[in-house]
Amino acid sequence: MSSDLNQAGFFEAEESAASAHVKRPLAVRMRPRALSEILGQSHVVGDGCLLPRLIQADNFGSLIFYGPPGCGKTSMAEVIAEETKSKFVRINAVLSNVAEMRDILRMARYESDKDTILFIDEIHRFNKSQQDLLLPDVEAGNIRLIGATTHNPGFYVNAPLLSRSHLFRLEPVAAEAIRDVLQRALEDAERGLGAQRCTADAAVFQAIADFSSGDLRRALNALETLVLSQPVGAHLDSDAVEVFARERQIRYDRNEDEHYDHASAMIKSLRGSDPDAALYWTFKMLQGGEDPRFLARRLVILASEDIGLANSHALTVAVAAFEACEKVGLPECEYALAHAVLYLATSPKSNSVTRALGAVKKSLRDEPVQQVPIWLRDAHTKTNKALGHGADYRYSHDFPQGVSGQDYMLDTLTFYEPGTAGAEAATAQRMEQLKKLKVELQKREREARD
């Protein structure tokens, strides 16, 4: 009787464990179990790469994985722990605290005969003091730290901790790799959805891969939802995945690296006179939740920085777009933004304003500061006139072409060098004519004095 009860208890426990496994999300069940199963990161785990050699030799210190959501940072950490037979302790920086950290580090010191991998998800959430707490045990080798972050470690990980770690940047998973994993997950009876006996068109895998934007976890979650919403043995076609495509959300973090990377892409596309790319990056940012006023401010800056006198109307258009964003708001201000982006992208380019601004700032910073010439000083008061202020000033409009030949600095310096694109070509020609006229007038003045 006792034996029967024990046997019944065994089968109940086994059934409970199996049930718990099935209830775990598909993305968790399909995690890679070996380095060879990690897809989409061949630049990190491919043949000849550093990381596999470090793992094979079991000779590595701390690692930091930096990449977008769903690219495999956690999976890679778990695989490393499995392949090196290390104790794996996982914490999330959002939920953890100093007390828990101290307990983990104390236990790692106590169990010094074991290799302990401490995996900290979202390590960028730890403040400086929390990160500093890790340093002594990282330095002593009591733990092997693996940090995962979607944020640039250069901004969020302390320099001493960063210098003691190998940094690996992971990329969004390629659509081809996502398709392979989805097909495997649909057919896998042990870890995947094989028990549902569903089939799917290739177009379904492609559509899910497309809207997941390199996020493998998101793709697996979508497949699981699709399959579980259908009867056993159903066939999935492109109509079944259409609802996901309609609800597509663009991955874009407006406060961190995504923000700076996309803004950089937008500006460089505008500067490079590519209206299509400029429009794409602008509206990807906008649909990702970016403030349209930020985009408009960048357009205003670029209008002078990269277009300048080649087309002075560009500044007017950019300022008008900014005012539209301020006064009209979304979604109607999208028209003004698109108008400005296309106008600026197709305008001739000149950075002569930028170069002149940089040159004059450098002169003021590095060279002796000049005083205002006495002939240019204000002469509105009797005292100023008595001091000779403005006595030799020549009113430009009294001379042909408005050029008197007079100097306007004690030591003449040149900051502005006209470009040759757009309207500035005419400006360059006029400035050359004025320079020659000024030289001629000054020559006549010297001859008259002699």
Secondary structure, DSSP 8 states (H G I E B T S, - for coil): -HHHHHHHHHHHHHHHHHHHHHHS-HHHHT--SSGGG--S-HHHHSTT-HHHHHHHHT---EEEEE--TTSSHHHHHHHHHHHTT-EEEEEETTT--HHHHHHHHHHHHHTTTS-EEEEEETGGGS-HHHHHHHHHHHHHTS-EEEEEESS-HHHHS-HHHHHTEEEEE-----HHHHHHHHHHHHH-SSSSSGGG--EE-HHHHHHHHHHTTT-HHHHHHHHHHHHHTS-TT-EE-HHHHHHHHHT------TTSHHHHHHHHHHHHHHHTT-HHHHHHHHHHHHHTT--HHHHHHHHHHHIIIIIGGG-THHHHHHHHHHHHHHHT-TTTHHHHHHHHHHHHHHS----HHHHHHHHHHHHHHHS------GGGS---SHHHHHTTTTTT---GGGSGGG-----SSSS--------SSTTHHHHHHHHHHHHHHHHHHHHHHHHHH-
